[in-house]
Amino acid sequence: MKRLLTSVAVGLAGIQGIYPAGDSRPKLLVGIMVDQLRTDYLENLRDMFSTGGFRRLMDNGLFIKDLDFNVEPGDAASSSAIIQTGAYPRQNGVTGAFIYDPATKSLRPVFQDETFIGNFTNETYSPASLRVTTLTDELSVETSGKGRIHSIAPDPAQAIILAGHTGNSAFWINDETGRWSSTTFYSNPPAILQNRNYNSPLISRLDTMKWEPLRKSEPYPQVDSQQIKDGFRYTFPRSDRDVFNLYKHSPYINSDITQAATEYISELNLGKDRETTDVLNIAYTLAPFTNLNSESYRYELQDAYLRLDKDLEKLFSTLDKQVGKDNILVYLVSTGYFTEPAIDNAKYRLPGGTFSVKRATSLLNAYLAAKYGNGAFIDSFVDNQIYLSKPTLEEKNLDVNTVAQEAKDFLVRMSGVADAFTISELMSPAISQLEAMRESVDPKTSGDIYLLFNPGWKVIDDTRFPQIEKEHKTDAYLAPAFIMGQNIKSQIIEKPVEAVEIAPTIAGALKIRPPNSSNAKPIKLD
């Protein structure tokens, strides 16, 4: 009880700089995650934005320019979990949208749960793997479950994280059918998106979609005149097997989510109950389009920012009309990691190379076999992690840590490998330099050896079909975050702010306790 009371006290005291202590709780909380949102793009495009979208956030709320996630790069799911729980993957259990399943020797969805069934999907999910409470969970407890909690996202992992354990609904787009889908874990879903599956299914609209520049023939920052003249044009033919994935990496997914969000606000009368607080959490994406016509993607990405700006303007306008500025609290947060289209290094004579997973695992297995006798020592190589075969080690009566150290010493000599660590090394608090990596790894699901690769090297998983290719690089981009709403003072924070501080800050604004694994203090303002 002492720990809980202390957390509440800290949460309420630390927020007073932006939220007066005597004010009532906002009627509607709107949480927005934007995958790969970058501060430099916001600042470069500022003059091209409307006054009601990104500029409204930049001018009328708390603008954090440098949100530091302080862990190894993850994905939208792990970043969303950090924001919603105020805890790192090691505590919250979400290292990514997929985790390794030793039974099948392959990746499986982190929230896969066969005790529930899917709505408009064969996927079976629940938030059981999310081991701690979220902001929405704590708000639900505080309001005795009276507030309504809904989430809408491109993918299931984000949708489930944003709904938490106590949500009424979580919807996402199914990769195979393009239908809005959910799970029976959430027992009170609105009919809005289910009706859309019947009345206006995505597959019936695909052939009419074409993505072209929003501002044709007009200049875009750092885009050369020939590109502007040529423009770009992308279509979404139903005959393409990957069409729904293309759609989910285009600005159209953001517009569809905005439309759904505005319908939720209007038709469900969110924020209209005087006695409680409702929640609408949504996710957008600014990840690079997966079917680019060229290696440069600045033109398309800037256009995606401008289109999202219009979507935000529409969303905020709906909130103003339906709920009122004085009754809402909005926070918008980047996922803090960044991907870029692969570059042909050889074409530009850039340093780098390719690392073959098949070759590396074959060589490593041969090395261990020569040392310990014939056997299959490698279970799998997934996401920079090598899983040793526990049955083989048990059969030969070998110590896992000893073999992992031998394997590590062999792997660090391979071209392209910058460093390698055993899971024992990562989990050792004595090695302070590995703290960021330690917080990003869940020891319950992690591999035995964790590899780091040199920037510019492409890791090709040629053990799978189709093979997976990932280029490694070091990001130096800033990730932004915003808090805007009732009595929030306009302020810009230039210095880095830890991502785990968002949850206790929002909890303080809502006058609720922070999520139960959140140890960070709320954001301290000047």
N, C-alpha and C positions, 0 to 999 in steps of 0.2 A: 504493500500500500504506500509506503514511503516513496518508492521510486515513481509510482504513478502520480502522486500529489506533486512531487518535485517537477515532473515533466510538464504537468498542466501549468504550474506557476511560471516556469520558464517560458512556456509557449505563449501565455497571455502577456507577460511583462515585456517580452522582446518585440512584440508587434506594435506596441503603442505608438511607435514613431510614424506608422502609416495608417493605423486604424484606431480611432479614439475609443477609450475604454467604455464609455457610456452608451455607445451606439448599439442598436439591435443587430441580430444576425441577418445577413442578406437572405432574400427569399429564393434566389437561384444562384447556384454555383456552376460556372461553366469552365471546365478544364479542357485545354486544347494542346495536344502534342503535335508538333510538326517535324516529321522525319527529315533530318539533315538541313534544317534551317540555319543559315549562316549570317552573322552580323555584317560582314563586309558587303554582301549582296543587298541587305536592307539599306545600308548607308549609301551605296552606289546608286540605288534605284529610288532613293527617297523622293526626289523631285518628280518622278513619274507615277508615284502612288497617289491614290485618291486621299482626301482628308478623312475618310471614314473607315479606312482599313488599317494597314500597318502604321500609317502616320498617326492615327488616333492612339494607337498603343504607344508609339514612340513619344508623343507629345503630352499625353494625358494620364500616364500611369507611371509605375515604377519600371524603369528600363534597365535591365542587367545586361551589359554588353559581353561579359565573359563568364559564362556558366561552366564550371569545371566539374566534369563527372569523375575525375580522379581515379579512373580504373582503365584497364585495357579496353580498346574499342570493342563494342558489342554490336547490338542491333537495336531496332526500334522497340522490341519487346523488353530487353534488359534495361534500356534507358527509361522506358515508361515505368517499369517496376521500381527503379531507383527514385523517380519523382513521386510516385504514389505512396511508397512505403517509407521514404526517408532512410533507406538502408541499402547496402551494397548486395550484389548477387550472392556473396558468401552467406549472408544472413537471410535474404528474402527467397532464395531458391531458384531465381530466374536468371540464368546465365545467357539465355537467348531463347528464340522461338522454338528451337529444337535442341534436344539433348540426346546423348548416346544411349542406346538400349543394348546392353550386352547380350540379351537373349537372341536378338535378331542380327547383332553386329552391324547396326545401321542407326541412322538418326530417326527419332520420332518426335512428334509435337510435344512440347514441354507440358501442355495441359491435357494431353490425351487421357481420357477416363471412360472406360467402357461401361461403367455403371449408369451412364446417362446416354441418351440418344440425341441425334441432331434434328433440328427443324430445317427442312429444305436442304439437307446435306447428310451424307453418310458419316461425316466426322463426328467423333464423340469426345466432348470436352467438358471440363469443369475447372474451377480455380483451386483445386485441392493442392496442387504443387506450389502454390503461392503460400509460403509458410508463415507469413506474418500479416498483420492487419494493414489496410490501406486507409487513405483519407476518407473515402466513401464509407468504409466499414465503421470508422470511428464516428462519423456524422450520423450514421444510422443508429448506432448505439445511443448517442446523445439525444436523438429525437424519438427514441423508442420505436424506430422503424416506420415512422409516419411519413418521412420524406421519400419521394420517388427518385430512383437512381437509374439512369439509362446511359448506355454507351453505344457509339457507332464508330467503326474503324474499317480500314481496308482489309485487315487480316485478323484471324481469330485470337491470336495471342494478345495483341494490343486491346482488342475489344473486351476480353475477359479481365485483363489487368485493370482497365479503366472502369469496369463495372464492380470489380472486387467480389467479395464473398456475399455481400448483402444486396447486390443490385437487383433491380426488377427485370432488366433485359440487357443483352449484349448482342449486337448484330454486326456481321461482316459479309464481304463478298466471297462466295465460294469460287475457288480457282478452277474447278472443272465445269461448272454450269453458269457462273455469273449471277447466281441468285443470292439475294440477301438471306443469310443463314444464321442460326442460333443453336443453343443447346437447351435441353429440358431442365438443366440445373436452375435456370432462371424461369420461374413459374408464372410471371405476370407480364409477358411481353405485349406491347401495343400492336395493333393490327396494321399500322401504317406501312411498314416495309413488307410485311407478308402480303398485303393487298397489292403492293407494287409488283411483286413477283408474278401476279396474275394479270394485272391491268396494264403494266408497262415494263415487261421484263427487259433486262439489259440486252439479251441476245436479239431482240426485235429492233433495237436501236443502233446496234454496232455499225451496220453498213451505211448509216447516215452520218456517222462521225468522221470528221477530218480535222486534224490539228494543224492550224496554220498560224503565222504570227498575228498576235492580237492587234499590233500596230504595223500594218503592212507598209513597207517602204520608209518607215520612220527609223531614225538612228537609235541604236541600243548601245549602252556603254561598253567600250572595248570590243565591239563587234565590227569587223571591217566592212567597208562599203559594198564589196562584191557579195559577201554573205547576205547583206541586207537586200541587195538587188535580186539575188537568187531565191531568197526566202527558204522556207521548208514546208513540207507537207507530209503528214503521216495519216494513214487510214487504218481501220480496224476491221479487216475482212473476217467474216464468220468462218471462212474456210481455214484460217490460220489456227493450228492447234494451240498456240500460245497466246491467243488473242486476249483472253481475260487477264493474263499477266501483263501484257502490253497496256491494256486499259488501266490497270491498277498502278502503273508507273507513269501515267499521263495526267494532265490537269483535269481531265474529265472526272476522275474519281473524287477529286476535291469538290467539284461542283455538285456531284451527286450527293456527297455527304452533307454539304451545306444545305441542299434542298431538303434532305431528310431531317436535318437538325431544325430548320425553320418550321417544318410541319410538326415536329415533336413539340416545339415551343407553343405553337398556335393551337393545335388540335388537342393536346393534352393539358393545356393551360398551366404549363410549368411556371413555378414562381408565383402563383396566384393564391396559395394557401397562406393565410396570415399567421398560422400557428407553427409552421415548420419551414425547412429549407429543402428544395428539390435540387437534383444534380443532373446535368447533362454533360458528359465527357465525350469528346470526339477526337479523331486523329486524322491529320492530313499528311500528305507526302510531297517532298521536293527532291526525292531521290532521282538521280539521272535516268532519263528514259532508256529503256533497254534495247531499242532498235534504231539507234542514231544513224544518220546518213553519213556522218563524218566523225573524225576523232575529236573535234572540238564540239563542246556541248554548251558553251556560254550563251549562245543565242537562244536555244530552246529553254535553258534553265531560267534565264531572265524572263522569258515570256511566261514560264510557269509561275514565277514570283508575281508578275503583274496580274495574272489570272487569279491567283490565290488572294491577292489584295482585294479584288472585286468580290470574291466569295466572302471574305471577312467583312467587307462593307455591308453586304446583304445580311449576314448573320447579326452584326451589331445593330443594324437598323431594325431588324425584327425584334431583338431584345429590347431596344428602346421603346418600341411601340407596344409590345405585348406585356413587358414586365416593368420597364422604367429604369432609367440609369441609376436611381438611388436604391434599387432593390437587387442589383446584381453584383457579383464578384467574378471577374474573369482572370484566369491565368493562362498564358500561352508560353510553351516551353519547347525549345529545340531538343532533339534526341542526342545531340552532342557528338556524333561521329559522322564521318563523311566518306563517301565512295566516289570514284571517278571512272569514266570509261577507260578501258585498257588502251595503252599507247604501244605502238610498234616500236620498241626500243631500238631494234636493229636498223630500222628505216632512218632514224635520227642519230644513230650511233651513240645512243645513251647507254650508260653502264647498267648491267642487270643480267638476268639469265632465267632459266626455267628449272624448277625443282620437281622431279617426277616422284610422286608418291609410290608408284609401283616399284620403281628402281630403288628408292630409299628403303622401303620396307623389306625388299628382297635382300639387299646388301646387309641390312641390320640383322635379319633372321639368319643369314649365312654366318655372320660374325658370331652371333650367340650360339649357333649350332656347333661351330668349331670349338667354342670354349666349353660348352656344357653338354654336348652330344646332340644328335639329330632330334629335331622336333619343330613344331610350329609355335614359335615364341611370340609372334605378333598377332594380336587379335584384330586390331583395326587402327587406322590412321584417320582421325576426324577432327576438323577445325583446329589444326596445329597441335593436336594432342595424339600421343601414341598410347594405345591400350595394350598392355601385355596380356598374354593368354594365361589366366590363373590356373586352368586345369593342367597345362603343360608344366608350369612352375611347381604345382603341388605334386604332380607325378614324379618330377625329378628332385623333389624335396629342396627346392631353391627358395631363398629369401627374396621377396618382391623388391625390397629396397636395394638390395645388392645388385640384382639384375638391372633394375632401373638406372642405377648409377653407372653400370657398365655400358648400357645402351646410350645414356646421355654422353658419356665420354667419346663414344664412337660417332654419334650424330653431329657433335659440334665441329667435327673435322670436315663435314660435307660442305661443298660449295653452296653458298646462298644462306646457310644457317648462321645467324648472328650470335645466338646463344641458346642454351637449353637448360631446363631445370626439372628436377624430379618433383613429384607432388609433395614429398617430405620437405624439400627445400622451400617450396612455396608456402607451406603451412607453418614454417618455423618463424616465430616472432623475433628470433635472434637476428634475422637478416632483414634489417629495416628497409634496405633498398628495394625489396620485393613487395612492399606493402600494397602498392596499387594493384599489382598482379594478384596478390593474395586475396584481396577483396573481390576480385572479378571472377574467382574460381569457386565452385561449389565442390568441396571434397567428396561429397556423396555421389557425384556423377562425373567427376573429372577423370582424365586419363592419368597414366603413370609418369609420362614425360611431356613437358610443355615446350614447344619450339618457338623461337623468335627468328624471323627472317630479315635479311638485309633489304632496305628500301630498293624498289625497282625490280625485285625478283618476283616471278610468277610461280605460284604453287599450283601444279596441275594434278588433280586427283584422277589419274587414268586407271584407277581400279573400278570406276563406276561408268555406267553408260546412261545418258551422255556424260562425258567427263566434265568435271567442275574446274574452272580456272579462276584463281584469285591473285591479283597483284597486290603486293605489300608496299606500303608507303607510310611516312610519318606526317600526320596532319598538324598544321599550325593555324588552323582557322578558329575564329571565335564563335561560340554558340550563344545565342541570346535567350533571354527569358523576360516575360512581362507580367505584371500584376496590375489590374485596372478595375475600378469599381467604386462603390460607395465610400466617399471620403478618403480615397487613396490619393496621397500627395504625389504630384509629378516630380520625379527625381531620376537622375541617371547615375548608375553605379559603374564606374570604369574598372575598378579593381576586380580580380577574380572572386567569384562566389561559388561555394561548393554546392553541387546539385542536391545533396542530401539536406540542405537547408530549406529547400522549397516546401517540403511537406510540413515541417513544424511552423513555418511562416504562415501558410494557408490555414493550418489548424488554429493558430493564434487569432487570425482574422475571423474565423468561424466560432471562436470561443469554445473549442473542443480540445480534448487531449490529443497529442500527436499519435501517429501509428505506433504500435507497441514495440517496434524495434528501432525507432528513431532516437538517436542519441545526440544529433546535432542541435545547436541552438538556432533560433530564428534569425533571419537576416538582420544584422545590425546596421542601422542607417546613420549617416552623418548628421 
